[in-house]
Amino acid sequence: MRKLLHTELLEKRLSHDMAISAKKHPIILIIDSVRSAYNIGSIFRSADSAGIEKIILCGYCPIPPREDISKTALDADSTVAWDYMKQCKDAILDCKEKGYTVLAVELTDEGISYDALEARHYPLALVVGNEVSGIDDACISECDGAIEIPMYGVKHSLNVAVASGIILYEAVKAYRNFNE
């Protein structure tokens, strides 16, 4: 075994234009009031890697174009479709009107485990929230349910960018398993 050379990685990578037009997994990520441009950039990078449909930025999230987002995202902010809606609640309702199941990525009293997604959940919109306070209660009440990443240690949360990457890949994995 050997690590692939940069030139070999480039041969496997989609071009910018190919990435924009590639078929996407039917998953939208709604991000509400995440304050860090670096977290937003990291989430864009994970969203690009996972091949999701779109990101919707809400509240006081920093939005592209911003150098700090692009640098952290490695320019994935130019390959992932995104939109901005001031109110997270409006983004949730818009997704629901379009037939998406909307799940809050939050620890709740009725959440399902991240490995319990079913075919009926797709198309899927996932909501993540602020680094400190999480998702606003009013937004949680508009969601169809909640999904959670199990916590096995002392801490009861993950960084929002880390949690987004984990949940996006679990959602893509489940979708691909249902469609094989």
Buried (B, 14 or more C-beta within 10 A) or exposed (E): EEEEEEEEEEEEEEEEEEBEEEEBBBBBBBBBBBBBBBBBBBBBBBBBBBBBBBBBBBBEBBBBEBEEBBEBBBBBBBBBEBBEBEBBBEBBBBBBEEEBBBBBBBBBEEBBEBEEBEEEBBBBBBBBBBBEEBBBEEBBEBBBBBBBBEEEEEEEBBEBBBBBBBBBBBBBBBBEEEEE
